[in-house]
């Protein structure tokens, strides 16, 4: 089965609220994690990444948290906007010369005005 | 900015036809990938290439082949298209920078096989 998965397939939030999208992974050897955003009709777009030697990383309105103890990754979006509506994927990579990413199935985030 | 382009956004083919999907990246990336994306199944890796003329099978290579004659171009070939190959096809590329393997994606080609 999938080594990277999501707890919730859909998430609906009000504009201005904070959103939290979760991801579980099973490969403890994974070294690098990425969150992608995919808008309808478009290819996935990089949002933020984190290495396994970190537990938190912040970007513009987004924060990724990594809990290696329970193999859990989350993406927090502050002050969610209608333009944030999309499918969000997490992906893991074992690092080094391993080029491949393993993707979760995605969570659909809907932002209500 | 990295740009990954795919030859077609939408494609309709008939069963048994030979289909070529083209992907071009303009950032001199060594690695290129082909995925298919289906509802409920996420992104699944078909093939990838880490250098010109080099290729490796991904998780679902059956029914597909690839060609990498130039560094910037990676082609996916369906030798004899079947209806179960109706899907969204995504191309990606990456530059191996130490341990970082961020992949940049094209807009996708939605293929329908009738």
Boltz contact constraints between the chains, C-beta under 6 A:
constraints:
  - contact:
      token1: [A, 42]
      token2: [B, 107]
      max_distance: 6.0
  - contact:
      token1: [A, 43]
      token2: [B, 90]
      max_distance: 6.0
  - contact:
      token1: [A, 43]
      token2: [B, 105]
      max_distance: 6.0
  - contact:
      token1: [A, 43]
      token2: [B, 106]
      max_distance: 6.0
  - contact:
      token1: [A, 43]
      token2: [B, 107]
      max_distance: 6.0
  - contact:
      token1: [A, 43]
      token2: [B, 108]
      max_distance: 6.0
  - contact:
      token1: [A, 44]
      token2: [B, 105]
      max_distance: 6.0
  - contact:
      token1: [A, 46]
      token2: [B, 102]
      max_distance: 6.0
  - contact:
      token1: [A, 93]
      token2: [B, 101]
      max_distance: 6.0
  - contact:
      token1: [A, 95]
      token2: [B, 99]
      max_distance: 6.0
  - contact:
      token1: [A, 96]
      token2: [B, 99]
      max_distance: 6.0
  - contact:
      token1: [A, 99]
      token2: [B, 31]
      max_distance: 6.0
  - contact:
      token1: [A, 99]
      token2: [B, 101]
      max_distance: 6.0
  - contact:
      token1: [A, 101]
      token2: [B, 103]
      max_distance: 6.0
  - contact:
      token1: [A, 103]
      token2: [B, 42]
      max_distance: 6.0
  - contact:
      token1: [A, 103]
      token2: [B, 43]
      max_distance: 6.0
  - contact:
      token1: [A, 105]
      token2: [B, 42]
      max_distance: 6.0
